[in-house]
Amino acid sequence: MGILSWIIFGLIAGAVARLIMPGRDPGGLLLTILLGIGGAITGGLIAAALGGHGVTGFDTVSFIVSIGGALILLGIYRALVGDRLVA
């Protein structure tokens, strides 16, 4: 996938992860994109390590793996930022 594809895929995966795990986050669109791209990488690495399907393109399994990775990163982000979240 090209860089533009990763950005679009990341935006969608990050947005879905934020819908699944709602809450206060100080980040905007850029954080959502980075969260989704990082989630795709994280989810792909975890899935590949477990012998499963990594992120290979725009398909359902890759999308689910990316959302799972984005949820993991969102949880870590919220744990690190904690009380400093914007009210």
Sequence and secondary structure as in RCSB ss.txt:
>XXXX:A:sequence
MGILSWIIFGLIAGAVARLIMPGRDPGGLLLTILLGIGGAITGGLIAAALGGHGVTGFDTVSFIVSIGGALILLG
IYRALVGDRLVA
>XXXX:A:secstr
  HHHHHHHHHHHHHHHHHHS    S  HHHHHHHHHHHHHHHHHHHHHTTS    SSSHHHHHHHHHHHHHHHH
HHHHHHGGGS  
